[in-house]
C-alpha cells in the first residue's frame, strides 16, 4: 500500500503538485495522465521512493518497483523481467551465489568448507525470497501489464 498526505512536488522552483492526499491499495492499478512536464514521472519516482517530495508525507508498505519511462535514465538492469526480479533483491542474491560458486570451484580444504557454508546461507536467502519461483512470477507480472518479456 502507498499513501500520501499533503504531497507537494516541484521541478526546481515550479510547483507541479500541491496538497495531494491519496491511498493506493495492494492490487490497485493506477495511471498518470497529463501533458509533458506536468509531473507524472516525478510523481512515480516519489511514490516508488526513488526521490523525495518537496513537501508532505509518503508511506509505503513493502517494496515498490520502478521502471523508468526512458530506460537510458536508469542503470542498465537488463530486461523488464530482470528489473522485476531486482525489486526483491534476487539479482543481488544471485550474483552472490555465483561468486561463491566460483570460489568453491577453485578452493580446497578449509577454504572450500567455509565457501560451502556461505553458499548454504546465500542459497537459503535466495529460496526464502522465492527465488526458484520468481522468474515465473516476474513473467506473469510483465504479462499482466502487457509488457513483452524481451524488453
DSSP file (Angstrom, degrees, kcal/mol; ACC not computed):
  #  RESIDUE AA STRUCTURE BP1 BP2  ACC     N-H-->O    O-->H-N    N-H-->O    O-->H-N    TCO  KAPPA ALPHA  PHI   PSI    X-CA   Y-CA   Z-CA
    1    1 A X              0   0    0      0, 0.0    60,-2.2     0, 0.0     2,-0.4   0.000 360.0 360.0 360.0 144.7    0.0    0.0    0.0
    2    2 A X  E     +AB  24  60A   0     22,-2.4    22,-3.6    58,-0.2     2,-0.4  -0.996 360.0 176.7-126.9 133.9    1.1    3.6   -0.7
    3    3 A X  E     -AB  23  59A   0     56,-2.5    56,-3.1    -2,-0.4     2,-0.3  -0.993   8.6-164.3-135.6 148.1   -0.5    6.6    0.9
    4    4 A X  E     -AB  22  58A   0     18,-2.8    18,-0.8    -2,-0.4     2,-0.4  -0.930   2.5-163.7-126.2 153.6    0.4   10.3    0.7
    5    5 A X  E    S- B   0  57A   0     52,-2.1    52,-2.2    -2,-0.3    16,-0.2  -0.965  75.7 -17.8-139.4 121.7   -0.7   13.2    2.8
    6    6 A X  E    S-     0   0A   0     -2,-0.4    13,-0.4    50,-0.2    15,-0.2   0.854  84.8-171.0  53.9  40.5   -0.3   16.8    1.7
    7    7 A X  E     -A   20   0A   0     13,-2.6    13,-1.8    11,-0.2     2,-0.4  -0.372   8.7-172.2 -66.5 136.3    2.1   15.8   -1.0
    8    8 A X  E     - B   0  55A   0     47,-2.3    46,-1.8    10,-0.2    47,-1.6  -0.998   2.4-170.6-132.5 130.1    3.9   18.6   -2.9
    9    9 A X  E     -A   17   0A   0      8,-2.2     7,-3.0    -2,-0.4     8,-1.6  -0.952   5.4-178.8-121.8 140.9    6.1   18.1   -5.9
   10   10 A X  E     -A   15   0A   0     -2,-0.4     2,-0.6     5,-0.2     5,-0.2  -0.974  25.7-150.2-135.5 149.8    8.3   20.7   -7.6
   11   11 A X  E >  S-A   14   0A   0      3,-2.5     3,-2.0    -2,-0.3     2,-0.3  -0.944  80.8 -53.6-114.7 103.2   10.7   20.9  -10.6
   12   12 A X  T 3  S-     0   0    0     -2,-0.6     0, 0.0     1,-0.3     0, 0.0  -0.503 123.0 -20.5  57.2-122.9   13.2   23.5   -9.4
   13   13 A X  T 3  S+     0   0    0     -2,-0.3     2,-0.4    -3,-0.1    -1,-0.3   0.596 115.9 103.2 -88.7 -10.0   11.0   26.4   -8.4
   14   14 A X  E <  S-A   11   0A   0     -3,-2.0    -3,-2.5     1,-0.1     2,-0.4  -0.598  70.7-132.5 -80.2 126.7    8.0   25.4  -10.4
   15   15 A X  E     +A   10   0A   0     -2,-0.4    -5,-0.2    -5,-0.2     3,-0.1  -0.649  30.3 170.0 -77.1 124.7    5.1   23.8   -8.5
   16   16 A X  E     +     0   0A   0     -7,-3.0     2,-0.4    -2,-0.4    -6,-0.2   0.820  67.1  10.1-100.4 -45.7    3.9   20.6  -10.1
   17   17 A X  E     -A    9   0A   0     -8,-1.6    -8,-2.2    22,-0.0     2,-0.4  -0.998  65.8-167.5-140.5 138.3    1.6   19.1   -7.5
   18   18 A X  E     -     0   0A   0     -2,-0.4   -10,-0.2   -10,-0.2   -11,-0.2  -0.994  62.8 -10.4-134.8 134.4    0.2   20.6   -4.3
   19   19 A X  E    S+     0   0A   0     -2,-0.4     2,-0.5   -13,-0.4   -13,-0.2   0.866  75.1 170.0  55.7  48.9   -1.6   19.1   -1.3
   20   20 A X  E     -A    7   0A   0    -13,-1.8   -13,-2.6   -15,-0.1     2,-0.5  -0.811  12.4-178.5 -95.5 125.6   -2.3   15.7   -2.7
   21   21 A X  E     +     0   0A   0     -2,-0.5     2,-0.3   -16,-0.2   -16,-0.2  -0.991  17.9 152.0-122.4 123.2   -3.6   13.0   -0.4
   22   22 A X  E     -A    4   0A   0    -18,-0.8   -18,-2.8    -2,-0.5     2,-0.4  -0.979  32.3-149.5-149.1 155.8   -4.2    9.6   -1.9
   23   23 A X  E     -A    3   0A   0     -2,-0.3     2,-0.6   -20,-0.2   -20,-0.2  -0.994   8.6-169.1-131.2 126.6   -4.2    5.9   -0.9
   24   24 A X  E     -A    2   0A   0    -22,-3.6   -22,-2.4    -2,-0.4     2,-0.1  -0.964  16.3-152.7-116.1 115.0   -3.3    3.1   -3.3
   25   25 A X    >   -     0   0    0     -2,-0.6     3,-2.3   -24,-0.2     2,-0.0  -0.449  32.7 -80.3 -87.6 159.5   -4.1   -0.3   -2.0
   26   26 A X  T 3  S+     0   0    0      1,-0.3    -1,-0.1    -2,-0.1     3,-0.1  -0.340 120.0  21.6 -54.7 130.3   -2.4   -3.6   -2.9
   27   27 A X  T 3  S+     0   0    0      1,-0.3    -1,-0.3    -3,-0.1     2,-0.1   0.233  90.7 132.2  92.4 -14.3   -3.7   -4.8   -6.2
   28   28 A X    <   -     0   0    0     -3,-2.3     2,-0.5     1,-0.0    -1,-0.3  -0.413  46.9-147.0 -67.5 146.5   -4.9   -1.4   -7.4
   29   29 A X        +     0   0    0     -3,-0.1     2,-0.3    -2,-0.1    -4,-0.1  -0.976  22.4 179.5-114.9 129.5   -3.9   -0.4  -10.9
   30   30 A X        -     0   0    0     -2,-0.5     2,-0.3    -6,-0.0    -6,-0.0  -0.849  12.5-166.5-127.7 162.1   -3.2    3.3  -11.4
   31   31 A X        -     0   0    0     -2,-0.3     2,-0.5     2,-0.0    -2,-0.0  -0.982  16.0-135.7-144.2 154.6   -2.2    5.5  -14.3
   32   32 A X        -     0   0    0     -2,-0.3     2,-0.4     2,-0.0     8,-0.0  -0.959  21.1-173.7-114.6 128.1   -1.0    9.1  -14.6
   33   33 A X        +     0   0    0     -2,-0.5     2,-0.3     5,-0.0    -2,-0.0  -0.971  27.6 105.7-123.1 134.3   -2.4   11.3  -17.3
   34   34 A X        -     0   0    0     -2,-0.4     3,-0.1     5,-0.0     5,-0.1  -0.925  63.8 -70.4 171.3 168.5   -1.2   14.8  -18.1
   35   35 A X    >   -     0   0    0     -2,-0.3     3,-1.9     1,-0.2     5,-0.3  -0.211  69.0 -72.8 -70.8 165.6    0.8   17.0  -20.5
   36   36 A X  T 3  S+     0   0    0      1,-0.3    -1,-0.2     2,-0.1     0, 0.0  -0.364 122.7  20.2 -57.9 135.5    4.5   16.8  -20.9
   37   37 A X  T 3  S+     0   0    0     -3,-0.1    -1,-0.3    -2,-0.0    -2,-0.1   0.509  85.4 120.8  83.4   4.1    6.2   18.3  -17.9
   38   38 A X  S <  S-     0   0    0     -3,-1.9    -2,-0.1     1,-0.0    -3,-0.1   0.702  88.9-100.3 -75.7 -18.3    3.1   18.0  -15.6
   39   39 A X  S  > S+     0   0    0     -4,-0.2     4,-2.7    -5,-0.1     5,-0.2   0.574  79.2 133.1 112.8  12.7    5.0   15.9  -13.1
   40   40 A X  H  > S+     0   0    0     -5,-0.3     4,-2.2     2,-0.2     5,-0.1   0.945  80.3  41.1 -61.6 -49.6    3.9   12.3  -14.0
   41   41 A X  H  > S+     0   0    0      2,-0.2     4,-2.4     1,-0.2    -1,-0.2   0.888 114.7  52.5 -67.0 -38.7    7.4   10.8  -13.9
   42   42 A X  H  > S+     0   0    0      2,-0.2     4,-2.3     1,-0.2    -2,-0.2   0.920 109.7  49.1 -62.1 -43.8    8.3   12.8  -10.8
   43   43 A X  H  X S+     0   0    0     -4,-2.7     4,-2.8     2,-0.2     5,-0.2   0.916 110.3  50.8 -61.7 -43.8    5.2   11.6   -9.0
   44   44 A X  H  X S+     0   0    0     -4,-2.2     4,-2.0     1,-0.2     6,-0.2   0.913 110.7  49.3 -60.9 -42.6    6.0    8.0  -10.0
   45   45 A X  H  X>S+     0   0    0     -4,-2.4     5,-2.6     2,-0.2     6,-1.0   0.896 112.2  47.9 -64.0 -40.6    9.6    8.4   -8.7
   46   46 A X  H ><5S+     0   0    0     -4,-2.3     3,-0.9     4,-0.2    -2,-0.2   0.930 111.8  49.0 -66.3 -45.4    8.3    9.8   -5.4
   47   47 A X  H 3<5S+     0   0    0     -4,-2.8    -1,-0.2     1,-0.2    -2,-0.2   0.860 112.7  48.8 -62.9 -34.6    5.7    7.1   -4.9
   48   48 A X  H 3<5S-     0   0    0     -4,-2.0    16,-0.3    -5,-0.2    -1,-0.2   0.584 115.8-115.3 -80.9 -10.2    8.4    4.4   -5.6
   49   49 A X  T <<5S+     0   0    0     -3,-0.9    -3,-0.2    -4,-0.7    -2,-0.1   0.638  81.1 123.8  85.5  13.9   10.8    6.0   -3.2
   50   50 A X  S   <S+     0   0    0     -5,-2.6     2,-0.3    -6,-0.2    -4,-0.2   0.755  81.1   9.1 -77.9 -25.0   13.4    6.9   -5.9
   51   51 A X  S    S-     0   0    0     -6,-1.0     2,-0.3    -9,-0.1    -2,-0.3  -0.951  81.6-106.1-148.9 165.3   13.3   10.6   -4.9
   52   52 A X        -     0   0    0     -2,-0.3    -6,-0.1    -3,-0.1     2,-0.1  -0.694  31.3-117.7 -97.7 147.2   11.9   12.8   -2.1
   53   53 A X        -     0   0    0     -2,-0.3   -44,-0.2    -7,-0.1     3,-0.1  -0.377  20.4-121.3 -74.8 161.2    8.8   15.1   -2.4
   54   54 A X  S    S-     0   0    0    -46,-1.8     2,-0.3     1,-0.2   -45,-0.2   0.788  92.1  -9.8 -70.4 -27.6    9.2   18.8   -1.9
   55   55 A X  E    S+B    8   0A   0    -47,-1.6   -47,-2.3     2,-0.0    -1,-0.2  -0.982 101.3  45.0-162.2 166.5    6.7   18.5    0.9
   56   56 A X  E    S-     0   0A   0     -2,-0.3     2,-0.4   -49,-0.3   -50,-0.2  -0.313  76.4 -71.0  88.1-173.2    4.2   16.2    2.6
   57   57 A X  E     -B    5   0A   0    -52,-2.2   -52,-2.1    -2,-0.1     2,-0.4  -0.958  29.0-165.9-128.6 139.4    4.5   12.5    3.6
   58   58 A X  E     -B    4   0A   0     -2,-0.4     2,-0.4   -54,-0.2   -54,-0.2  -0.996   9.5-168.9-122.8 126.2    4.6    9.3    1.6
   59   59 A X  E     -B    3   0A   0    -56,-3.1   -56,-2.5    -2,-0.4     2,-0.4  -0.951   6.2-177.0-114.9 135.5    4.1    6.0    3.4
   60   60 A X  E     -B    2   0A   0     -2,-0.4     2,-0.5   -58,-0.2   -58,-0.2  -0.982  16.1-156.6-130.2 141.5    4.8    2.6    1.7
   61   61 A X        -     0   0    0    -60,-2.2     2,-0.0    -2,-0.4    -2,-0.0  -0.981  70.0  -6.1-112.4 131.7    4.4   -0.9    2.9
   62   62 A X  S    S-     0   0    0     -2,-0.5     2,-0.3     2,-0.0    -2,-0.0  -0.236 104.6 -45.7  80.1-175.4    6.6   -3.4    1.1
   63   63 A X        -     0   0    0     -2,-0.0     2,-0.5    -3,-0.0    -2,-0.1  -0.690  47.3-150.7 -94.5 146.3    8.9   -2.7   -1.8
   64   64 A X        -     0   0    0    -16,-0.3     2,-0.3    -2,-0.3    -2,-0.0  -0.971   9.3-145.3-117.0 126.9    7.9   -0.7   -4.8
   65   65 A X        -     0   0    0     -2,-0.5     2,-0.4     2,-0.0    19,-0.1  -0.709  12.4-163.4 -90.2 144.0    9.4   -1.4   -8.2
   66   66 A X        -     0   0    0     -2,-0.3     2,-0.6    17,-0.1   -21,-0.0  -0.983   9.1-171.0-132.0 122.2   10.0    1.5  -10.5
   67   67 A X        -     0   0    0     -2,-0.4     4,-0.1     7,-0.0    -2,-0.0  -0.945  29.1-127.6-110.4 110.2   10.7    1.1  -14.3
   68   68 A X        -     0   0    0     -2,-0.6     3,-0.1     1,-0.1     6,-0.1  -0.182  10.4-126.8 -59.1 148.8   11.8    4.4  -15.8
   69   69 A X  S    S+     0   0    0      1,-0.2     2,-0.7     2,-0.1    -1,-0.1   0.898 106.9  41.6 -60.1 -42.0    9.9    5.6  -18.8
   70   70 A X  S >  S-     0   0    0      1,-0.1     3,-2.6     2,-0.0     4,-0.5  -0.923  78.1-155.4-109.4 107.3   13.2    6.1  -20.6
   71   71 A X  G >  S+     0   0    0     -2,-0.7     3,-0.6     1,-0.3    -1,-0.1   0.700  89.7  69.5 -59.5 -18.1   15.5    3.1  -19.8
   72   72 A X  G 3  S+     0   0    0      1,-0.2    -1,-0.3     4,-0.1     4,-0.1   0.719  91.7  61.0 -70.5 -18.0   18.5    5.2  -20.5
   73   73 A X  G <  S+     0   0    0     -3,-2.6    -1,-0.2     2,-0.1    -2,-0.2   0.726 101.5  58.1 -82.5 -20.8   17.8    7.2  -17.4
   74   74 A X  S <  S-     0   0    0     -3,-0.6     2,-0.1    -4,-0.5    -7,-0.0  -0.507 102.2 -83.9 -99.2 171.7   18.1    4.2  -15.0
   75   75 A X        -     0   0    0     -2,-0.2     2,-0.7     1,-0.1    -1,-0.1  -0.480  56.6 -94.0 -72.1 150.7   21.1    1.9  -14.5
   76   76 A X        +     0   0    0      1,-0.2    -1,-0.1    -2,-0.1     3,-0.1  -0.525  56.1 159.8 -70.0 110.7   21.2   -0.9  -17.1
   77   77 A X        -     0   0    0     -2,-0.7     2,-0.2     1,-0.4    -1,-0.2   0.097  45.3-123.2-119.5  20.1   19.5   -3.8  -15.4
   78   78 A X        +     0   0    0      4,-0.1    -1,-0.4     5,-0.1     5,-0.0  -0.522  64.4   4.1  80.9-141.2   18.7   -5.8  -18.5
   79   79 A X  S  > S-     0   0    0     -2,-0.2     4,-2.0    -3,-0.1     5,-0.1  -0.133  75.7-101.2 -78.9 172.9   15.1   -6.9  -19.4
   80   80 A X  H  > S+     0   0    0     68,-0.3     4,-2.5     1,-0.2     5,-0.2   0.896 125.6  55.7 -58.9 -40.6   11.8   -6.0  -17.7
   81   81 A X  H  > S+     0   0    0     68,-0.5     4,-2.4     1,-0.2    -1,-0.2   0.919 105.8  51.0 -59.1 -44.1   11.9   -9.4  -16.1
   82   82 A X  H  > S+     0   0    0      1,-0.2     4,-1.8     2,-0.2    -1,-0.2   0.896 110.5  49.2 -59.9 -40.7   15.4   -8.6  -14.6
   83   83 A X  H  X S+     0   0    0     -4,-2.0     4,-0.9     2,-0.2    -1,-0.2   0.892 109.3  51.2 -68.1 -38.7   14.0   -5.4  -13.2
   84   84 A X  H >X S+     0   0    0     -4,-2.5     3,-0.8     1,-0.2     4,-0.5   0.926 111.1  48.8 -62.9 -43.2   11.0   -7.1  -11.6
   85   85 A X  H ><>S+     0   0    0     -4,-2.4     5,-1.6     1,-0.2     3,-1.0   0.838 102.6  63.0 -64.4 -32.4   13.4   -9.6  -10.0
   86   86 A X  H ><5S+     0   0    0     -4,-1.8     3,-1.5     1,-0.3    -1,-0.2   0.754  88.1  70.4 -67.2 -22.7   15.6   -6.8   -8.7
   87   87 A X  H <<5S+     0   0    0     -4,-0.9    -1,-0.3    -3,-0.8    -2,-0.2   0.863 103.3  42.9 -60.9 -34.5   12.8   -5.4   -6.6
   88   88 A X  T <<5S-     0   0    0     -3,-1.0    -1,-0.3    -4,-0.5    -2,-0.2   0.307 115.9-117.3 -91.7   8.8   13.2   -8.5   -4.4
   89   89 A X  T <>5S+     0   0    0     -3,-1.5     4,-2.2    -4,-0.1    -3,-0.2   0.640  75.6 133.8  63.3  16.0   17.0   -8.2   -4.5
   90   90 A X  H  >< +     0   0    0     -5,-1.6     4,-2.6     1,-0.2    -4,-0.2   0.818  65.2  59.4 -66.0 -29.2   17.1  -11.6   -6.2
   91   91 A X  H  > S+     0   0    0     -6,-0.4     4,-1.9     2,-0.2    -1,-0.2   0.917 108.5  43.9 -63.8 -41.7   19.5  -10.2   -8.7
   92   92 A X  H  > S+     0   0    0      2,-0.2     4,-2.1     1,-0.2    -2,-0.2   0.896 113.5  50.2 -69.8 -40.4   22.0   -9.3   -6.0
   93   93 A X  H  X S+     0   0    0     -4,-2.2     4,-2.5     1,-0.2    -2,-0.2   0.919 110.0  51.4 -63.3 -42.3   21.5  -12.6   -4.2
   94   94 A X  H  X S+     0   0    0     -4,-2.6     4,-2.5     1,-0.2    -1,-0.2   0.900 107.8  52.1 -61.9 -41.0   22.1  -14.5   -7.5
   95   95 A X  H  X S+     0   0    0     -4,-1.9     4,-2.2     1,-0.2    -1,-0.2   0.911 110.3  48.6 -60.8 -41.8   25.3  -12.5   -8.0
   96   96 A X  H  X S+     0   0    0     -4,-2.1     4,-2.3     2,-0.2    -2,-0.2   0.902 110.1  51.7 -65.1 -40.1   26.5  -13.6   -4.5
   97   97 A X  H  X S+     0   0    0     -4,-2.5     4,-2.5     1,-0.2    -2,-0.2   0.932 110.5  48.3 -60.5 -45.1   25.6  -17.2   -5.2
   98   98 A X  H  X S+     0   0    0     -4,-2.5     4,-2.3     1,-0.2    -2,-0.2   0.886 110.4  51.8 -64.0 -38.8   27.6  -17.1   -8.5
   99   99 A X  H  X S+     0   0    0     -4,-2.2     4,-2.2     2,-0.2    -1,-0.2   0.914 111.8  45.7 -64.4 -42.3   30.6  -15.6   -6.7
  100  100 A X  H  X S+     0   0    0     -4,-2.3     4,-2.8     2,-0.2    -2,-0.2   0.877 110.2  54.7 -69.1 -36.7   30.5  -18.3   -4.0
  101  101 A X  H  X S+     0   0    0     -4,-2.5     4,-1.9     2,-0.2    -2,-0.2   0.924 109.2  48.1 -59.9 -43.3   30.1  -21.0   -6.7
  102  102 A X  H  X S+     0   0    0     -4,-2.3     4,-0.8     1,-0.2    -2,-0.2   0.919 111.4  50.2 -62.2 -43.5   33.2  -19.6   -8.4
  103  103 A X  H >X S+     0   0    0     -4,-2.2     3,-0.9     1,-0.2     4,-0.8   0.906 109.1  51.6 -61.6 -42.1   35.1  -19.6   -5.1
  104  104 A X  H >< S+     0   0    0     -4,-2.8     3,-0.6     1,-0.2    -1,-0.2   0.860 104.5  57.8 -63.3 -34.7   34.0  -23.2   -4.4
  105  105 A X  H 3< S+     0   0    0     -4,-1.9    -1,-0.2     1,-0.2    -2,-0.2   0.706 115.5  35.0 -71.0 -17.9   35.3  -24.3   -7.8
  106  106 A X  H << S+     0   0    0     -3,-0.9    -1,-0.2    -4,-0.8     2,-0.2   0.394 103.5  88.7-115.1   1.6   38.8  -23.0   -7.0
  107  107 A X    <<  -     0   0    0     -4,-0.8     2,-0.3    -3,-0.6    -3,-0.0  -0.606  49.4-170.3-103.1 161.5   39.1  -23.8   -3.3
  108  108 A X    >>  -     0   0    0     -2,-0.2     3,-1.1     0, 0.0     4,-0.9  -0.942  49.8  -8.8-140.0 162.5   40.3  -26.8   -1.3
  109  109 A X  H 3> S-     0   0    0     -2,-0.3     4,-2.0     1,-0.2     3,-0.2  -0.179 126.6  -1.2  58.2-132.7   40.2  -27.9    2.3
  110  110 A X  H 3> S+     0   0    0      1,-0.2     4,-2.4     2,-0.2    -1,-0.2   0.847 133.8  55.5 -63.4 -36.4   39.1  -25.5    5.0
  111  111 A X  H <> S+     0   0    0     -3,-1.1     4,-2.2     1,-0.2    -1,-0.2   0.892 108.2  49.0 -64.3 -38.6   38.6  -22.7    2.4
  112  112 A X  H  X S+     0   0    0     -4,-0.9     4,-2.5     2,-0.2    -2,-0.2   0.909 109.4  52.1 -65.8 -42.1   36.2  -24.9    0.5
  113  113 A X  H  X S+     0   0    0     -4,-2.0     4,-2.1     2,-0.2    -2,-0.2   0.921 110.9  47.5 -60.1 -44.6   34.3  -25.8    3.7
  114  114 A X  H  X S+     0   0    0     -4,-2.4     4,-2.4     1,-0.2    -1,-0.2   0.908 111.8  50.1 -64.0 -41.6   33.8  -22.1    4.5
  115  115 A X  H  X S+     0   0    0     -4,-2.2     4,-2.6     1,-0.2    -1,-0.2   0.900 109.4  51.5 -63.6 -40.0   32.7  -21.3    1.0
  116  116 A X  H  X S+     0   0    0     -4,-2.5     4,-2.1     2,-0.2    -1,-0.2   0.881 109.0  50.6 -64.8 -38.0   30.2  -24.2    1.1
  117  117 A X  H  X S+     0   0    0     -4,-2.1     4,-1.9     2,-0.2    -2,-0.2   0.915 111.2  48.6 -64.3 -42.9   28.8  -22.9    4.4
  118  118 A X  H  X S+     0   0    0     -4,-2.4     4,-2.7     1,-0.2     5,-0.2   0.912 109.8  52.4 -62.5 -41.9   28.5  -19.4    2.8
  119  119 A X  H  X S+     0   0    0     -4,-2.6     4,-3.1     1,-0.2     5,-0.3   0.907 106.1  53.6 -61.6 -41.3   26.7  -20.9   -0.2
  120  120 A X  H  X S+     0   0    0     -4,-2.1     4,-1.9     1,-0.2    -1,-0.2   0.914 111.5  45.9 -59.0 -43.3   24.3  -22.7    2.1
  121  121 A X  H  X S+     0   0    0     -4,-1.9     4,-2.1     2,-0.2    -2,-0.2   0.929 115.4  45.2 -65.9 -45.5   23.4  -19.4    3.8
  122  122 A X  H  X S+     0   0    0     -4,-2.7     4,-2.5     1,-0.2    -2,-0.2   0.898 112.4  51.2 -67.4 -40.1   23.0  -17.5    0.5
  123  123 A X  H  X S+     0   0    0     -4,-3.1     4,-2.6    -5,-0.2    -1,-0.2   0.876 109.1  51.5 -64.6 -36.9   21.0  -20.3   -1.2
  124  124 A X  H  X S+     0   0    0     -4,-1.9     4,-2.9    -5,-0.3    -1,-0.2   0.909 109.6  49.9 -64.7 -41.7   18.7  -20.3    1.9
  125  125 A X  H  X S+     0   0    0     -4,-2.1     4,-1.6     2,-0.2    -2,-0.2   0.918 111.8  48.7 -60.8 -44.1   18.2  -16.5    1.5
  126  126 A X  H  <>S+     0   0    0     -4,-2.5     5,-2.7     2,-0.2    -2,-0.2   0.928 113.8  45.6 -60.8 -47.6   17.5  -17.0   -2.2
  127  127 A X  H ><5S+     0   0    0     -4,-2.6     3,-1.7     1,-0.2    -2,-0.2   0.907 110.9  52.6 -64.1 -43.4   15.0  -19.7   -1.5
  128  128 A X  H 3<5S+     0   0    0     -4,-2.9    -1,-0.2     1,-0.3    -2,-0.2   0.808 105.4  55.6 -63.7 -30.0   13.3  -17.7    1.3
  129  129 A X  T 3<5S-     0   0    0     -4,-1.6    -1,-0.3    -5,-0.2    -2,-0.2   0.397 123.7-105.8 -82.9   3.7   12.9  -14.8   -1.1
  130  130 A X  T X>5 +     0   0    0     -3,-1.7     4,-1.2    -5,-0.1     3,-0.9   0.740  66.4 155.2  81.5  23.2   11.0  -17.0   -3.5
  131  131 A X  H 3>< +     0   0    0     -5,-2.7     4,-0.6     1,-0.3    -4,-0.2   0.812  65.3  54.0 -55.6 -37.6   13.9  -17.2   -5.9
  132  132 A X  H 34 S+     0   0    0      1,-0.2    -1,-0.3    -5,-0.2     4,-0.2   0.800 118.9  33.6 -73.8 -26.3   13.0  -20.5   -7.5
  133  133 A X  H <> S+     0   0    0     -3,-0.9     4,-2.0    -6,-0.1    -1,-0.2   0.502  96.2  92.5 -99.5  -6.3    9.5  -19.4   -8.4
  134  134 A X  H  X S+     0   0    0     -4,-1.2     4,-3.2     1,-0.2     5,-0.2   0.844  78.3  55.3 -63.6 -39.2   10.4  -15.7   -9.1
  135  135 A X  H  X S+     0   0    0     -4,-0.6     4,-2.4     1,-0.2    -1,-0.2   0.931 110.7  45.8 -61.6 -44.3   11.1  -16.0  -12.8
  136  136 A X  H  > S+     0   0    0     -4,-0.2     4,-2.0     2,-0.2    -1,-0.2   0.906 114.5  48.7 -63.8 -40.7    7.7  -17.4  -13.5
  137  137 A X  H  X S+     0   0    0     -4,-2.0     4,-2.4     2,-0.2    -2,-0.2   0.911 110.6  50.9 -64.4 -42.1    6.1  -14.8  -11.2
  138  138 A X  H  X S+     0   0    0     -4,-3.2     4,-2.6     1,-0.2    -2,-0.2   0.899 109.7  50.0 -63.3 -40.8    8.0  -12.0  -13.0
  139  139 A X  H  X S+     0   0    0     -4,-2.4     4,-2.4    -5,-0.2    -1,-0.2   0.886 110.5  50.4 -64.2 -38.1    6.9  -13.2  -16.3
  140  140 A X  H  X S+     0   0    0     -4,-2.0     4,-2.5     2,-0.2    -2,-0.2   0.900 110.8  49.1 -66.0 -40.7    3.3  -13.3  -15.1
  141  141 A X  H  X S+     0   0    0     -4,-2.4     4,-1.4     2,-0.2    -2,-0.2   0.945 112.7  47.1 -63.1 -48.3    3.6   -9.7  -13.8
  142  142 A X  H  <>S+     0   0    0     -4,-2.6     5,-3.0     1,-0.2     4,-0.4   0.908 113.2  49.6 -60.1 -42.0    5.1   -8.5  -17.1
  143  143 A X  H ><5S+     0   0    0     -4,-2.4     3,-1.3     1,-0.2    -1,-0.2   0.904 107.5  53.2 -63.9 -42.1    2.3  -10.3  -19.0
  144  144 A X  H 3<5S+     0   0    0     -4,-2.5    -1,-0.2     1,-0.3    -2,-0.2   0.780 110.8  48.1 -66.2 -24.6   -0.4   -8.8  -16.8
  145  145 A X  T 3<5S-     0   0    0     -4,-1.4    -1,-0.3    -3,-0.2    -2,-0.2   0.477 116.7-116.5 -90.1  -3.8    1.0   -5.3  -17.5
  146  146 A X  T < 5 +     0   0    0     -3,-1.3     2,-0.5    -4,-0.4    -3,-0.2   0.753  66.4 144.4  75.6  24.1    1.1   -6.1  -21.2
  147  147 A X      < -     0   0    0     -5,-3.0    -1,-0.3    -6,-0.2    -2,-0.1  -0.854  51.6-121.7 -99.7 125.0    4.9   -5.8  -21.4
  148  148 A X    >   -     0   0    0     -2,-0.5     3,-1.4     1,-0.1   -68,-0.3  -0.332  17.9-126.2 -62.1 145.2    6.7   -8.2  -23.7
  149  149 A X  T 3  S+     0   0    0      1,-0.3   -68,-0.5     2,-0.1   -69,-0.2   0.745 104.2  61.7 -64.2 -24.5    9.3  -10.5  -22.0
  150  150 A X  T 3         0   0    0      1,-0.2    -1,-0.3   -71,-0.1    -2,-0.1   0.399 360.0 360.0 -89.2   5.1   12.1   -9.4  -24.3
  151  151 A X    <         0   0    0     -3,-1.4    -1,-0.2   -72,-0.0    -2,-0.1   0.490 360.0 360.0 -76.5 360.0   12.1   -5.7  -23.4
